[in-house]
Amino acid sequence: MPTNCPFCNIDLERILWQNDHAFVIYDGFPVSKGHALVIPKRHNASFFETNEDERSALLVGLDYAKQRINDDYQPVAYNIGINDGQAAGQTVPHLHIHVIPRYNGDVDDPRGGVRWIFPDKAKYW
């Protein structure tokens, strides 16, 4: 376990839910109200390095995060994403799934969603 990894050294008071392989926290730098992270307990950088138990636990955590965000913030939709690798924008080399609640009017035109990582390719309609 790297001593400088913020997810390996998480303040236990931040944990909203956990099981044997994963946990959920609210993001420390949220892009919307209720932005949460689902994180495996074992340190690894990539979703593709997880084992079957971890993947199952992450999906249970994803369900928990959605329900918790619904209860606490009542969004109308979600973006769910993983930045897997430096070229994909990953800045913390410990896998984490972003659960980003969306609200009516939070952007002028939400069509295209995650496609906006490449703005010149986002509009396909």
C-alpha positions in Angstrom: 0.0 0.0 0.0 1.6 3.3 -1.1 1.9 5.7 1.8 1.2 8.7 -0.5 -2.1 7.3 -2.0 -5.0 9.4 -0.8 -7.4 6.4 -1.2 -5.2 3.9 0.6 -4.9 6.4 3.5 -8.5 7.6 3.6 -9.9 9.2 6.7 -12.3 6.5 7.9 -14.9 9.2 8.8 -15.3 10.0 5.1 -16.5 6.4 4.3 -20.2 6.3 3.6 -20.3 2.5 2.9 -17.9 -0.4 2.6 -17.7 -4.1 2.1 -14.7 -6.5 2.0 -13.4 -5.1 -1.3 -14.7 -1.6 -1.9 -15.9 1.6 -0.3 -17.8 4.8 -1.2 -17.0 8.4 -0.3 -18.2 11.8 -1.4 -15.6 13.4 -3.7 -13.3 15.9 -2.0 -13.4 18.1 -5.2 -17.0 17.5 -6.4 -18.1 18.7 -9.9 -21.7 18.6 -8.8 -23.7 18.3 -5.6 -23.3 14.7 -4.3 -20.4 13.7 -6.6 -19.3 10.3 -5.1 -16.5 7.9 -5.7 -16.6 4.1 -5.6 -13.1 2.8 -4.8 -11.6 -0.7 -4.4 -9.7 -1.3 -1.1 -6.8 -3.0 -2.9 -4.4 -0.5 -4.4 -4.4 -0.9 -8.2 -4.5 1.8 -10.9 -6.8 0.2 -13.5 -10.2 -1.3 -13.7 -8.6 -3.9 -15.9 -6.4 -5.0 -12.9 -9.4 -5.8 -10.7 -10.5 -9.4 -9.9 -14.0 -10.7 -10.1 -14.7 -10.1 -6.4 -13.6 -6.5 -6.6 -15.7 -5.9 -9.7 -18.7 -7.3 -8.0 -18.0 -5.2 -4.9 -17.6 -2.1 -7.0 -21.0 -2.6 -8.6 -22.6 -3.1 -5.2 -20.9 0.2 -4.2 -22.2 1.9 -7.3 -25.8 0.9 -6.4 -25.2 2.2 -2.9 -23.8 5.5 -4.1 -26.7 6.1 -6.4 -29.2 5.4 -3.6 -27.3 7.6 -1.1 -27.1 10.4 -3.6 -30.8 10.1 -4.5 -31.7 10.3 -0.8 -29.3 13.2 0.0 -29.6 15.3 -3.2 -32.4 14.2 -5.5 -30.7 14.5 -8.9 -32.5 13.7 -12.1 -29.7 11.8 -13.9 -26.1 10.5 -13.6 -22.8 10.4 -15.4 -20.7 7.4 -14.3 -17.1 7.3 -15.4 -13.6 6.0 -14.9 -10.4 7.8 -16.0 -8.2 4.7 -16.6 -4.6 5.8 -17.3 -2.8 9.1 -17.5 -3.8 9.8 -21.1 -7.4 9.4 -20.0 -7.0 12.1 -17.3 -6.3 9.8 -14.3 -4.5 11.9 -11.7 -4.7 9.5 -8.7 -3.2 6.1 -9.7 -5.8 4.2 -7.6 -8.9 3.1 -9.5 -12.0 5.0 -8.6 -15.4 5.3 -10.3 -17.0 8.7 -10.4 -20.7 8.9 -9.8 -21.7 12.3 -10.9 -25.3 13.4 -10.2 -26.9 15.6 -12.8 -29.6 18.2 -12.4 -32.0 19.9 -14.7 -30.3 23.1 -16.0 -26.8 22.3 -14.7 -25.5 22.9 -18.3 -27.3 24.5 -21.2 -27.3 21.4 -23.4 -26.4 18.1 -21.7 -26.6 16.0 -24.9 -23.4 14.1 -25.6 -22.5 13.7 -22.0 -19.0 12.1 -21.6 -18.4 12.6 -25.3 -17.5 16.2 -24.5 -14.0 15.0 -23.4 -13.4 15.6 -27.2 -15.5 18.7 -27.9 -15.0 18.5 -31.6 -16.6 15.0 -31.6 -19.3 15.6 -29.1 -22.1 16.7 -31.4 -23.2 13.9 -33.5 -26.9 14.9 -33.8 
